[in-house]
Amino acid sequence: MIVYRCSKCGKIIYAYYYGKDFLGVPTPSEVRAMLGGICPYCKKPLKKPTLEDVKIYPREEVLKNKKLVMELQRISKQQIQVLDQSSKP
């Protein structure tokens, strides 16, 4: 799973998991473009990340963090709702 967070407020702004879609992992620039360059939570401009901004954690460590798991579930539900709405005529 790949999680994109706002560098200002720290909230998850996008989550990607293997098999989510056929396009593959979006780049940070693509996620920024999808959101119009603004964090949906704090409304601050999303900056272009550097390599120092990238953090990698083992899956087991992420799953131990109950708060993070709940936030990821919430984000996934929101993304599914957005996709459902965009596919309606």
HELIX and SHEET records of a PDB file:
HELIX    1   1 PRO A   28  MET A   34  1                                   7    
HELIX    2   2 LEU A   51  ASP A   53  5                                   3    
HELIX    3   3 ARG A   59  LYS A   64  1                                   6    
HELIX    4   4 LYS A   66  SER A   87  1                                  22    
SHEET    1   A 2 ILE A   2  ARG A   5  0                                        
SHEET    2   A 2 ILE A  12  TYR A  16 -1                                        
END                                                                             
